Amino acid sequence: MATNLVSYGLQYGCMLIEAALLCYCVASARRAKEELTPVLYLGALLGAAAARSAVLLIYGYGSPKYAYVYWPTDFLLVIAAFLLVCLFFRRACMHQEKLWRFVRLLLFFSFVLVVGISGLSFLAHYPDLSRSYITEFSQNMYFTCLVLNTLLYLMLQQIESTDERLGLLVCGVGIQFAGPAASMALLHLTGEGFAASLNSVTLRVCTLGMLLVWAYAIVRVKDKQTGVTRRRVPAFAEVPVD
C-alpha cells in the first residue's frame, strides 16, 4: 500500500513538472525552438502518462483496456527515447560532419541489432507477444540507449563542446535510462512480486531526477554559442626553426 502511494505521488509529481516545463518552453517561442528535441520528448512522456492515468482511473489496473493502452505507449516511449539520443548526437556533431557520418552508422546498426535480438524473444514468446516481446524490446533498447548516451557524454568531453545545456540534458537522460535498464533486468530475472513494485518506483524516481536536471538546464543555464572549441594549430611559418 505504501509503495503504491509513493508510486502514484511520484507519477503525478512528474506529470506536473513535465507540464510546467512544456508551458515554460511554449511561453517562450525562442526557447521552444532551441530545445525542440527535449520539448517533444516531454510531450511524449506527458501524453503517455495522461493516457495511462485516465484509463487507470476509469477501468482499473486489472482491466484489459489498461493493458491495451500501457503496452503500446511503452513501445512508443522507448522509440522516442532512442530518437532523443539520436537527435542529441546530431546536435553534438553539428560542426563535425565526418564524425556524424560514423555516428549515424553506429546508431543505425545499434537499432537493427536490438530489433534482431528482441526478435528472438518473439519466437520464444509468440503466444504472449503484446507483453513479452515489448518487455524484451524495451529492456534491450533502454540498455542500448544507456550505452549510447554514455558514449555521447564521453564524446562531448573529447570534442570539448561549448553547449553546456546539451551536457546537462545528456546527464539527465543518463539518469532516466539507468533506472529502467537495471530495474527491468531485475524484473526479468526475478519475475513478479517485489521486483515489479520496485520497478514502478524506480522508473518514476529516475524520471523525476531527469526532469529536475532538465528543469535546471532549460530554465537556469544561460544561452551560449553551441559548437566545439578548437585548439589553435600554429601555421608552418610560425613554427620556430633552430
C-alpha positions as a Python dict, from the first residue, in 0.01 Angstrom:
ca = {
    (1, 'M'): (0, 0, 0),
    (2, 'A'): (278, 240, 95),
    (3, 'T'): (465, 152, -224),
    (4, 'N'): (157, 230, -433),
    (5, 'L'): (111, 568, -264),
    (6, 'V'): (475, 659, -326),
    (7, 'S'): (445, 543, -687),
    (8, 'Y'): (131, 748, -751),
    (9, 'G'): (280, 1053, -580),
    (10, 'L'): (590, 1032, -798),
    (11, 'Q'): (380, 977, -1109),
    (12, 'Y'): (164, 1285, -1062),
    (13, 'G'): (461, 1490, -945),
    (14, 'C'): (647, 1405, -1266),
    (15, 'M'): (340, 1495, -1471),
    (16, 'L'): (321, 1836, -1305),
    (17, 'I'): (689, 1907, -1374),
    (18, 'E'): (654, 1791, -1735),
    (19, 'A'): (354, 2016, -1786),
    (20, 'A'): (532, 2310, -1621),
    (21, 'L'): (841, 2270, -1840),
    (22, 'L'): (628, 2242, -2153),
    (23, 'C'): (435, 2556, -2061),
    (24, 'Y'): (761, 2740, -1989),
    (25, 'C'): (908, 2646, -2326),
    (26, 'V'): (589, 2716, -2519),
    (27, 'A'): (554, 3054, -2349),
    (28, 'S'): (895, 3142, -2491),
    (29, 'A'): (883, 3065, -2864),
    (30, 'R'): (1259, 3105, -2891),
    (31, 'R'): (1323, 2859, -2610),
    (32, 'A'): (1079, 2606, -2759),
    (33, 'K'): (1259, 2629, -3094),
    (34, 'E'): (1605, 2592, -2941),
    (35, 'E'): (1504, 2297, -2724),
    (36, 'L'): (1263, 2131, -2965),
    (37, 'T'): (1405, 1782, -2904),
    (38, 'P'): (1351, 1774, -2524),
    (39, 'V'): (1016, 1951, -2569),
    (40, 'L'): (894, 1672, -2799),
    (41, 'Y'): (1017, 1406, -2558),
    (42, 'L'): (849, 1580, -2265),
    (43, 'G'): (529, 1589, -2469),
    (44, 'A'): (555, 1214, -2531),
    (45, 'L'): (612, 1145, -2160),
    (46, 'L'): (322, 1363, -2055),
    (47, 'G'): (87, 1225, -2320),
    (48, 'A'): (164, 863, -2228),
    (49, 'A'): (127, 931, -1854),
    (50, 'A'): (-202, 1117, -1905),
    (51, 'A'): (-347, 838, -2121),
    (52, 'R'): (-246, 569, -1872),
    (53, 'S'): (-381, 765, -1575),
    (54, 'A'): (-715, 828, -1745),
    (55, 'V'): (-765, 461, -1834),
    (56, 'L'): (-647, 353, -1489),
    (57, 'L'): (-899, 577, -1312),
    (58, 'I'): (-1186, 468, -1535),
    (59, 'Y'): (-1126, 94, -1580),
    (60, 'G'): (-877, -4, -1307),
    (61, 'Y'): (-534, -166, -1310),
    (62, 'G'): (-650, -518, -1393),
    (63, 'S'): (-865, -411, -1688),
    (64, 'P'): (-768, -535, -2035),
    (65, 'K'): (-819, -181, -2160),
    (66, 'Y'): (-535, -62, -1937),
    (67, 'A'): (-305, -323, -2092),
    (68, 'Y'): (-415, -211, -2440),
    (69, 'V'): (-303, 142, -2354),
    (70, 'Y'): (5, 62, -2141),
    (71, 'W'): (198, -163, -2378),
    (72, 'P'): (162, 46, -2697),
    (73, 'T'): (259, 362, -2507),
    (74, 'D'): (556, 176, -2356),
    (75, 'F'): (669, 81, -2706),
    (76, 'L'): (626, 439, -2832),
    (77, 'L'): (818, 581, -2534),
    (78, 'V'): (1117, 356, -2589),
    (79, 'I'): (1124, 452, -2957),
    (80, 'A'): (1103, 818, -2854),
    (81, 'A'): (1394, 762, -2614),
    (82, 'F'): (1611, 622, -2892),
    (83, 'L'): (1520, 910, -3122),
    (84, 'L'): (1605, 1151, -2840),
    (85, 'V'): (1957, 1009, -2815),
    (86, 'C'): (1995, 1020, -3194),
    (87, 'L'): (1895, 1387, -3208),
    (88, 'F'): (2132, 1471, -2922),
    (89, 'F'): (2412, 1303, -3117),
    (90, 'R'): (2318, 1512, -3420),
    (91, 'R'): (2326, 1828, -3211),
    (92, 'A'): (2668, 1738, -3070),
    (93, 'C'): (2805, 1666, -3419),
    (94, 'M'): (2656, 1978, -3578),
    (95, 'H'): (3003, 2107, -3672),
    (96, 'Q'): (3161, 1762, -3715),
    (97, 'E'): (3019, 1614, -4036),
    (98, 'K'): (3277, 1334, -4066),
    (99, 'L'): (3210, 1230, -3707),
    (100, 'W'): (2834, 1244, -3767),
    (101, 'R'): (2858, 1006, -4062),
    (102, 'F'): (3028, 749, -3840),
    (103, 'V'): (2784, 807, -3553),
    (104, 'R'): (2488, 774, -3789),
    (105, 'L'): (2604, 427, -3893),
    (106, 'L'): (2658, 332, -3529),
    (107, 'L'): (2306, 437, -3437),
    (108, 'F'): (2155, 252, -3733),
    (109, 'F'): (2334, -74, -3658),
    (110, 'S'): (2251, -42, -3287),
    (111, 'F'): (1881, -19, -3367),
    (112, 'V'): (1897, -311, -3610),
    (113, 'L'): (2084, -519, -3351),
    (114, 'V'): (1824, -451, -3082),
    (115, 'V'): (1539, -538, -3317),
    (116, 'G'): (1716, -860, -3418),
    (117, 'I'): (1790, -971, -3062),
    (118, 'S'): (1439, -887, -2950),
    (119, 'G'): (1306, -1084, -3245),
    (120, 'L'): (1443, -1398, -3083),
    (121, 'S'): (1212, -1325, -2791),
    (122, 'F'): (923, -1306, -3037),
    (123, 'L'): (993, -1663, -3144),
    (124, 'A'): (1008, -1779, -2782),
    (125, 'H'): (703, -1589, -2657),
    (126, 'Y'): (476, -1577, -2960),
    (127, 'P'): (152, -1652, -2768),
    (128, 'D'): (208, -1351, -2540),
    (129, 'L'): (350, -1108, -2795),
    (130, 'S'): (176, -798, -2656),
    (131, 'R'): (370, -824, -2330),
    (132, 'S'): (674, -1048, -2364),
    (133, 'Y'): (810, -903, -2687),
    (134, 'I'): (759, -540, -2589),
    (135, 'T'): (913, -604, -2246),
    (136, 'E'): (1217, -766, -2403),
    (137, 'F'): (1246, -496, -2667),
    (138, 'S'): (1213, -218, -2408),
    (139, 'Q'): (1476, -374, -2184),
    (140, 'N'): (1723, -413, -2470),
    (141, 'M'): (1653, -67, -2607),
    (142, 'Y'): (1687, 108, -2270),
    (143, 'F'): (2020, -66, -2214),
    (144, 'T'): (2134, 33, -2563),
    (145, 'C'): (2024, 393, -2507),
    (146, 'L'): (2215, 397, -2178),
    (147, 'V'): (2534, 281, -2350),
    (148, 'L'): (2488, 524, -2639),
    (149, 'N'): (2416, 810, -2400),
    (150, 'T'): (2734, 730, -2208),
    (151, 'L'): (2931, 734, -2533),
    (152, 'L'): (2769, 1068, -2617),
    (153, 'Y'): (2876, 1216, -2285),
    (154, 'L'): (3234, 1095, -2337),
    (155, 'M'): (3229, 1233, -2691),
    (156, 'L'): (3121, 1574, -2562),
    (157, 'Q'): (3426, 1576, -2335),
    (158, 'Q'): (3658, 1476, -2620),
    (159, 'I'): (3539, 1738, -2866),
    (160, 'E'): (3524, 1999, -2588),
    (161, 'S'): (3166, 2102, -2660),
    (162, 'T'): (3066, 2453, -2555),
    (163, 'D'): (2698, 2356, -2545),
    (164, 'E'): (2667, 2343, -2167),
    (165, 'R'): (2293, 2290, -2181),
    (166, 'L'): (2335, 1983, -2400),
    (167, 'G'): (2576, 1833, -2147),
    (168, 'L'): (2318, 1869, -1871),
    (169, 'L'): (2041, 1730, -2090),
    (170, 'V'): (2258, 1427, -2163),
    (171, 'C'): (2328, 1379, -1792),
    (172, 'G'): (1954, 1389, -1723),
    (173, 'V'): (1890, 1127, -1990),
    (174, 'G'): (2154, 906, -1828),
    (175, 'I'): (1959, 916, -1503),
    (176, 'Q'): (1638, 836, -1689),
    (177, 'F'): (1784, 533, -1870),
    (178, 'A'): (1992, 384, -1587),
    (179, 'G'): (1690, 305, -1370),
    (180, 'P'): (1476, 129, -1632),
    (181, 'A'): (1772, -73, -1761),
    (182, 'A'): (1861, -201, -1414),
    (183, 'S'): (1509, -250, -1278),
    (184, 'M'): (1379, -422, -1592),
    (185, 'A'): (1676, -659, -1584),
    (186, 'L'): (1593, -739, -1219),
    (187, 'L'): (1229, -790, -1309),
    (188, 'H'): (1329, -1019, -1596),
    (189, 'L'): (1542, -1233, -1362),
    (190, 'T'): (1315, -1249, -1057),
    (191, 'G'): (968, -1219, -1207),
    (192, 'E'): (665, -1054, -1047),
    (193, 'G'): (624, -954, -683),
    (194, 'F'): (855, -716, -503),
    (195, 'A'): (1065, -661, -816),
    (196, 'A'): (758, -534, -1003),
    (197, 'S'): (677, -283, -728),
    (198, 'L'): (1039, -175, -709),
    (199, 'N'): (1046, -137, -1087),
    (200, 'S'): (747, 101, -1081),
    (201, 'V'): (901, 322, -811),
    (202, 'T'): (1247, 316, -971),
    (203, 'L'): (1114, 426, -1308),
    (204, 'R'): (939, 727, -1157),
    (205, 'V'): (1231, 824, -931),
    (206, 'C'): (1466, 823, -1231),
    (207, 'T'): (1217, 1020, -1439),
    (208, 'L'): (1192, 1275, -1157),
    (209, 'G'): (1571, 1301, -1144),
    (210, 'M'): (1588, 1361, -1519),
    (211, 'L'): (1315, 1626, -1503),
    (212, 'L'): (1491, 1816, -1224),
    (213, 'V'): (1818, 1820, -1420),
    (214, 'W'): (1636, 1925, -1736),
    (215, 'A'): (1448, 2199, -1549),
    (216, 'Y'): (1779, 2342, -1430),
    (217, 'A'): (1932, 2314, -1778),
    (218, 'I'): (1638, 2476, -1958),
    (219, 'V'): (1548, 2743, -1704),
    (220, 'R'): (1875, 2837, -1534),
    (221, 'V'): (2159, 2772, -1780),
    (222, 'K'): (2220, 3076, -1997),
    (223, 'D'): (2239, 3052, -2373),
    (224, 'K'): (2586, 3003, -2513),
    (225, 'Q'): (2712, 2962, -2865),
    (226, 'T'): (2694, 2594, -2944),
    (227, 'G'): (2975, 2410, -3107),
    (228, 'V'): (3317, 2284, -3011),
    (229, 'T'): (3629, 2459, -2904),
    (230, 'R'): (3921, 2404, -3132),
    (231, 'R'): (4282, 2407, -3032),
    (232, 'R'): (4481, 2656, -3238),
    (233, 'V'): (4737, 2478, -3450),
    (234, 'P'): (5036, 2703, -3542),
    (235, 'A'): (5093, 2766, -3909),
    (236, 'F'): (5412, 2642, -4074),
    (237, 'A'): (5558, 2992, -4084),
    (238, 'E'): (5506, 3027, -3710),
    (239, 'V'): (5697, 2712, -3616),
    (240, 'P'): (6036, 2818, -3475),
    (241, 'V'): (6334, 2697, -3672),
    (242, 'D'): (6659, 2620, -3485),
}
